[in-house]
Amino acid sequence: MSDLMRTFPIRRIVEHGPGVKSFYFDRIMDAWPGQFLNVWLPGLDEKPISVSALGSDWLEISVKAYGPFSSAMMRLKEGDRVGLRGPFGHGFGLQNNALLVGGGIGIAPLRLLAQVLAAKGYRFVALLGAATRHELIFADFFKEQSDGCYFTTDDGSYGNRGLVTDELLPIIEKEKIEHVYAAGPEVMFVKLKELLDALSISYEFTLERYMKCGIGICGQCVLDGSGARVCVEGPVFDREALQEVTDLGLPHRDASGKRRA
């Protein structure tokens, strides 16, 4: 891990659809699935973004336009320099007979997890959902790497119409799933947790919170209830750790510490 911020040129940009892109850099560091980088746009801001894939000589992050920072990322061009430091955080464990549940841009960190699981010979199935077809990023990759792949979209443009949580229980039974990994919006986690706790199936979710330092000093990303720091003890939390979290699914606190309405 390096807390030293350095800038690097973007080697390549892939546009998945309106407002969704992947950015490629030289492989300047290693990362474990679930870990994140602090990404800095000079003169604007710094945000945590998960590593979505690693190649022999490249590193990938994937971004969806939400606010000013991610929208500014959409305007970058190949050759532009971006600040990167990390990797930070506690990542996923490795489990066999697993289900990877991704919602929207939450599919991105599961891509690196799928790379590692496949390389080590673990069996896994993917369940990916998004608002519409073009937001189902890396669909072909998951089809190739997994032992089964299921899709949902809110508008029915690809896969089944509906939410990933609508499909969860039948897939767990059909595929004999023993562990669930999830990344995506926290409203999805609330329902997943309810369903999985009832089945007594182990799981790991990757959470997001507003961060300042990224190394556990400022306390900005502390979770209510458990007091765990997302940047150090997370961003990946297992079933046991999540039982103590009381703000799961609630609006996140902003830079002032005030919870958004």
LINDA-V55582 format. One record per residue. N is the residue number from 0. RES is the residue in one letter. OMEGA is omega in radians with two decimals (999 if undefined). NEAR is the number of other ideal C-beta (glycine too) atoms within 12 Angstrom. D_FIRST is the distance of its C-alpha to the first C-alpha in whole Angstrom. Layout:
N/RES/OMEGA/NEAR/D_FIRST, N/RES/OMEGA/NEAR/D_FIRST
This chain:
0/M/3.06/23/0, 1/S/3.07/19/4, 2/D/3.14/20/7, 3/L/3.12/15/9, 4/M/3.04/22/11, 5/R/3.12/22/13, 6/T/-3.11/19/16, 7/F/3.12/26/17, 8/P/3.04/21/20, 9/I/-3.14/31/21, 10/R/-3.04/26/22, 11/R/3.07/23/24, 12/I/3.08/26/25, 13/V/3.10/23/27, 14/E/-3.14/22/29, 15/H/-3.12/33/30, 16/G/-3.12/25/32, 17/P/3.07/15/33, 18/G/3.11/24/30, 19/V/-3.08/33/27, 20/K/2.97/35/25, 21/S/-3.11/36/22, 22/F/-3.07/41/21, 23/Y/3.11/29/19, 24/F/2.95/38/17, 25/D/3.14/22/16, 26/R/-3.05/20/14, 27/I/-3.12/27/11, 28/M/2.99/26/8, 29/D/3.09/20/9, 30/A/3.08/35/9, 31/W/3.13/28/11, 32/P/-3.12/42/14, 33/G/3.10/41/14, 34/Q/-3.09/36/10, 35/F/3.01/45/11, 36/L/2.90/44/10, 37/N/-3.05/36/11, 38/V/-3.03/40/14, 39/W/2.97/27/16, 40/L/-3.07/29/20, 41/P/3.12/16/21, 42/G/-3.11/10/24, 43/L/-3.03/19/24, 44/D/3.08/23/21, 45/E/-3.08/29/17, 46/K/3.05/34/17, 47/P/3.11/40/14, 48/I/-3.11/44/15, 49/S/2.96/47/14, 50/V/-3.07/46/13, 51/S/3.08/43/17, 52/A/3.05/35/17, 53/L/3.00/31/16, 54/G/-3.11/20/18, 55/S/-3.13/10/19, 56/D/-3.12/13/18, 57/W/3.10/23/17, 58/L/-3.05/35/15, 59/E/2.90/36/17, 60/I/-3.09/46/17, 61/S/-2.95/43/20, 62/V/2.97/38/22, 63/K/-3.12/36/25, 64/A/3.06/24/27, 65/Y/-3.07/19/28, 66/G/-3.09/18/28, 67/P/-3.09/15/27, 68/F/-3.09/26/24, 69/S/3.07/27/24, 70/S/3.07/21/27, 71/A/3.08/24/26, 72/M/-3.12/34/24, 73/M/-3.11/27/27, 74/R/-3.13/20/28, 75/L/3.13/31/26, 76/K/3.07/17/27, 77/E/-3.09/17/26, 78/G/3.06/16/25, 79/D/-3.12/22/24, 80/R/-3.11/22/20, 81/V/3.10/39/18, 82/G/3.12/28/15, 83/L/2.96/37/11, 84/R/-3.11/30/8, 85/G/0.04/39/5, 86/P/-3.10/36/5, 87/F/2.94/38/7, 88/G/3.12/39/9, 89/H/-3.05/28/12, 90/G/-3.11/33/13, 91/F/2.88/40/17, 92/G/-3.14/25/19, 93/L/-3.10/26/21, 94/Q/3.12/27/24, 95/N/-3.13/20/28, 96/N/-3.04/23/30, 97/A/3.03/40/28, 98/L/3.09/49/29, 99/L/-3.11/55/26, 100/V/-3.12/50/27, 101/G/3.08/48/26, 102/G/3.11/42/28, 103/G/-3.12/40/28, 104/I/3.02/39/24, 105/G/3.04/41/23, 106/I/-3.01/45/24, 107/A/-3.12/42/21, 108/P/3.10/49/18, 109/L/3.10/52/21, 110/R/3.10/42/21, 111/L/3.07/42/18, 112/L/3.12/50/19, 113/A/3.08/42/22, 114/Q/-3.07/32/21, 115/V/3.12/32/19, 116/L/-3.13/32/22, 117/A/-3.12/26/25, 118/A/-3.11/15/23, 119/K/3.06/18/24, 120/G/3.09/12/27, 121/Y/3.07/28/27, 122/R/3.07/25/29, 123/F/3.13/39/29, 124/V/-3.12/39/31, 125/A/3.03/45/29, 126/L/-3.00/47/31, 127/L/-3.13/47/30, 128/G/3.12/48/32, 129/A/-3.14/39/32, 130/A/-3.09/27/35, 131/T/-2.96/24/36, 132/R/-3.02/24/36, 133/H/3.10/22/33, 134/E/3.02/36/31, 135/L/-3.04/39/30, 136/I/3.08/40/28, 137/F/-3.12/38/27, 138/A/-3.14/32/30, 139/D/3.11/17/31, 140/F/-3.12/31/28, 141/F/3.06/35/28, 142/K/-3.10/19/32, 143/E/-3.00/16/31, 144/Q/-3.03/30/28, 145/S/3.06/34/30, 146/D/3.10/27/33, 147/G/-3.07/26/34, 148/C/-3.13/33/33, 149/Y/-3.08/34/35, 150/F/2.98/38/35, 151/T/3.00/38/36, 152/T/-3.14/28/37, 153/D/-3.06/24/38, 154/D/3.12/19/41, 155/G/-3.11/17/42, 156/S/3.09/20/41, 157/Y/-3.12/26/39, 158/G/3.14/29/39, 159/N/3.08/23/41, 160/R/3.14/20/41, 161/G/-3.07/21/40, 162/L/3.11/31/36, 163/V/-3.13/44/34, 164/T/3.07/30/35, 165/D/-3.04/23/39, 166/E/-2.94/33/38, 167/L/-3.00/37/36, 168/L/3.10/23/38, 169/P/-3.13/18/40, 170/I/3.11/34/37, 171/I/-3.14/31/36, 172/E/-3.10/15/40, 173/K/-3.03/16/40, 174/E/3.13/29/37, 175/K/-3.07/18/37, 176/I/-3.14/34/33, 177/E/-3.11/22/32, 178/H/-3.13/33/28, 179/V/2.97/44/27, 180/Y/3.12/50/24, 181/A/3.05/51/24, 182/A/-3.11/47/23, 183/G/-3.13/39/25, 184/P/-3.07/34/27, 185/E/3.07/31/27, 186/V/3.06/21/31, 187/M/-3.13/36/30, 188/F/-3.12/37/28, 189/V/3.13/25/31, 190/K/3.11/28/34, 191/L/-3.13/42/32, 192/K/3.12/33/31, 193/E/-3.10/19/35, 194/L/-3.07/30/36, 195/L/3.08/33/33, 196/D/3.13/20/34, 197/A/-3.14/13/38, 198/L/-3.08/21/37, 199/S/3.08/13/35, 200/I/3.12/31/32, 201/S/-3.11/28/28, 202/Y/3.04/38/26, 203/E/3.09/39/23, 204/F/3.05/43/22, 205/T/-3.02/46/19, 206/L/3.06/47/20, 207/E/2.99/34/20, 208/R/3.05/40/20, 209/Y/-3.12/31/20, 210/M/3.02/38/17, 211/K/-3.04/26/17, 212/C/-3.10/24/14, 213/G/-3.08/37/11, 214/I/3.00/27/10, 215/G/-3.08/24/13, 216/I/-2.95/15/15, 217/C/3.14/19/18, 218/G/-3.08/21/19, 219/Q/-3.01/26/20, 220/C/-3.13/38/19, 221/V/3.12/30/21, 222/L/3.06/35/23, 223/D/3.11/22/27, 224/G/-3.08/16/28, 225/S/-3.05/23/25, 226/G/3.14/19/23, 227/A/3.10/32/20, 228/R/-3.11/29/17, 229/V/-3.07/43/16, 230/C/-3.09/38/13, 231/V/3.12/29/12, 232/E/3.04/26/15, 233/G/0.16/38/15, 234/P/-3.13/42/15, 235/V/3.12/38/17, 236/F/3.14/40/20, 237/D/-3.05/32/22, 238/R/-3.11/27/26, 239/E/-3.11/14/26, 240/A/-3.08/29/24, 241/L/3.11/35/25, 242/Q/-3.10/19/29, 243/E/-3.08/18/28, 244/V/-3.08/30/27, 245/T/-3.11/15/30, 246/D/3.12/26/29, 247/L/3.12/34/28, 248/G/3.10/23/30, 249/L/3.07/20/31, 250/P/-3.08/17/30, 251/H/3.06/27/27, 252/R/3.12/24/27, 253/D/-3.06/17/26, 254/A/3.14/17/25, 255/S/-3.05/11/28, 256/G/3.14/17/27, 257/K/3.11/12/30, 258/R/-3.13/14/30, 259/R/-3.14/15/32, 260/A/999/8/35
